[in-house]
Structures are given as structure tokens and as C-alpha cells.
Amino acid sequence: MNLKEMLKEAIKRMTSLKAEVERGEKSAEDLQTAVDEVKDLQAKIKAAEAADALIGAIGAPEEKKDPEGHVQAKSLGENFVNAVKKKGKIVARESFNIIAPAFEKAADDVQMTPTTAGVSAYATTYDRNVVTAPRVPLVIRDLFGSETISGSTLVYLVEGAMQGEPAITAEGAKKAQVHFADPTPKTVSLSKITAFIKESEEYINDYAFLASAINGRLIYALGLKEQSILVTNLLGTNGIQTGSITAAATYLDVAEEILKAAMDVQEQSGFAADAIALNPADWFKLRTLKLTTNEYFGGGPFGAQSVPNLWGIPVCVTTAIAANKFVVGAWKTCGSVVQNGGIRVDSTNSDVDDFEKNLMTIRAEERLALAIRRPAGFKVLTKSTT
């Protein structure tokens, strides 16, 4: 209650006492006390108004405001209460989280660069950009087709073998019958790939760092595992074509075997090979093949291919494929990555003892499977080293 409100209440009491004195219910002394109270409040109000006028003439100090434009709290408790008010009505016994902004209390001391041993180092400027470890390009998934399902399991049908064949028949003669065996159901179940990182809770408002931590570290780690799983599942699929290359074979022989594998893919699956995946070490040996005149087959270093290719087929150079192994396939049409939704990212500061340590846990997860509908659309060549 401010002074003017107090004065209003005092005048009401004085008026009431006056009526009671006139009826003989109260003494004149009681009324005088009430009158003195009113005069005292009036004097205080007059003094306050005079002080306001003086401050106005000089210039009132500017109130400090927080980033949202609100008057800054004068105490830590008031700072937290303001955060509660912004949260809105909180129902008792219901779970809630309140994060109060940092409270900064002004100090009158002049802050100088510290000189105490062990403390002065904190005045050093640090570059917050982390020098990252080498990143393996995540390219295998892009070679496959892509599809999305709403469940956790996909069942697809593989056409049965054709029985019989068309024939040339004379007019009126019995025609040839063609029959396809019943299709075979194939099942693939989605696997969940997950990973999490822990970061200081203070980074929650450092949007640039937070985005880089998620994109450059967490999602990369998830994608690296995903790429490994896709390669392992592809090479372990029953029915894919395989071939071997002797240790004595030159890389010119290897190039010819790759072309033959591409033809086998087309012959067995009906689809043309659209990519060749191989290790950087093998691509170097193929790319540096030379004629007897010491000229490069694929052009010199200043005439490099804009898109790596072999026999006109795009080449995917990746360490996800081991050295001395070559995967030729009709990737887009014969295989696909099946996924339920996309990558989900969640965060909390309530995992284990995160709240006590001012940490937050950021979790990423995805659900996917590899469906190789036409295994014959892939051929894996392995070059012996002995």
C-alpha cells in the first residue's frame, strides 16, 4: 500500500471517528490521534512529490532491463519469482520445469585483470571452434532408393519362377501354357539406431553451438553407424551375385571384371547398373592406369572427370567398402532403405544426475531397414591378396 492509499484509509477512519465522537462513543483524544495521522501522511506525500520533482529536473536513473524488456529483478528470489510468473499458473502436484534467467547483481568495485597465480590464465581468449576429427563421407544411403512405412515390419512378395514358355503353334493346335509359381513373402523388420551426447546446460541458448553439436557430432555418429549397417546387410543378403579376382590380376583386368559384373547385373536382374562402390585405394589404382606411352587411360591430372565413372557408370569412392572389394549394382531399383519417420532428436536435463550437474542429454534415434527386393541386381567382386 503506497502513501496515497494509506492517506485515503486514514481519512476514512478519521471521518468514522468524528461521527462516533459526536454520538459520544469515542473520546476527542481518539479523534485527535486520527487527525494527526492524516496530517503526517499528507506531509510525507508532499515531501515525496517534491523529491520526484527534483529527480525529474535532474534526470531519473534509467532502470536496467533484461533482454525481454522487463525491469530487472533486484534480488535472486525476485528473479526466480518473475520466471514463475512468466510460466503462468502452476497446478500443485503436477510436474513442471522452471528455468530462471541468469541474475546479475551490480557491484561498485572496479574490476581489474586478475594477477593472482592460477587466476590470470582465465583472462585468456579461447577459440570455441573445435578442431574436429576426420569425417567419413556418408554416401552409401544415397545410392539406394528410399521409402517410408508406418509400421515396424515390411513384408513384400517376390515373384515365383516362370513355368513353361510361349511357343509357335499352328492354327487350331493346342497353345502353350505359361504359369508363374506362387510369390514368396520376404520380411524385413526395422531396427532402431540410437545415440546421445551430454552437453553443458549453458549451451541451451547458444544456438549456433547447439546446432553444430547436433548436426556435426550426434547426427554424424548416427549416420556413420547407419552406413556400416547398410553395407553389412547388403553384403550379407542371400542371392546377391559374387565373383573373385586373382591376386595376379592387374587393375586393367579389374576394370574389365567390373564391366563384366555390370553386364551380369543387367542380365540377371533386368536393370542396368547405376553405381560402383569401391575403396579409395582401389580407385587410385584404377584412375592411374597408363598406356604403354605413359598416358593415363582416364586423362591426365588436369583433365580429371567432373563425375568419377568407370565404363560410364558413376563411381562412389568410400571407406565404407573395404579395399580389394568392388560392389556393382542397380542400387536405386533393386534395393531401398525403408524408414519409419525421420531422425528424431529429444533433450532433457533430468537424465540420471543431469539436473544436479547442470547438464543436458541430447538423444537422436531413427528406425530403418534395408530391403533388397532383387538380390541379383548386385554383384560383389573380391580381389585376392595372396
Secondary structure by P-SEA (a helix, b strand, c coil): ccaaaaaaaaaaaaaaaaaaaaaccccaaaaaaaaaaaaaaaaaaaaaaaaaaaaaaacccbbbbccccccccccaaaaaaaaaaaaccccccccbbbbbcbbbbbbccccccccccccccccccccccccccccccccccccbbbbcccccbbbbbbbccccbbbbbbccccbbbbbbbccbbbbbbbbbbbbcccccccccccaaaaaaaaaaacaaaaaaaaaaaaaaaaaaacccbbbbcccccccaaaaaaaaaaaaaaaaaaccccccbbbbcaaaaaaaaaccccccccccccccccccccccccbbbbbcccccccbbbbccccccbbbbbcccbbbbbbccccccccccbbbbbbbbbbbbbccccccbbbbbbbcc
